[in-house]
């Protein structure tokens, strides 16, 4: 795997872990998330990073398989370009349903033995 791809995978993993850290001292509940503007903005920023890193990976190596990769990149684009149409429910759904899967896939890719 190319070093650039590894770096982007680590960026994704770090962003996911940062999002997880926002809920280490508070309940991981939608209502708590919805009422905390700083956490909402921080989560959105990390989703932007995840989407951009994944976009770069896919441009560099289309063979890397990540579940819902196109939807993740599309979410990043919506956050950036359609900021006024971003719904808390959609972002929360990504955090709860998609990030755990993405984290597992990224960890598996990073732990995959290098072919020689």
C-alpha positions, 0 to 999 in steps of 0.5 A: 500500500502506498504511503499516501494511502496509509497516511490518509487511512490514519487521518480517517482513523484519527478523525473517527477516534476524535469523534468518539472522544467527544462522547467519552464523558457524556451520554452518546444520545442524539438529544445531547449531541443536538444541544451541543453546538461545539460538538456538532461543529467538531463532528462535522469538521471530522466528517469533512476530513474523513470524506476528503481523505477517502476521496483522495484514497479512491482517486489514488487507488480505486481497488481499496474497498470501503463500505459506502465510500461514495456516500461518505464522500457525498456527505463531506461535500454536503457539509461543505457546500450545502452547509445550510441543508445539513441535518442533525439526524443525518450526521447522527446517523453517520456517527452511530451507524457508519463510523463503527463499520468504517473504523473496522475497515480502516483498521483492517486495511492498516493491519493488512500484511504488505505484499512483497 
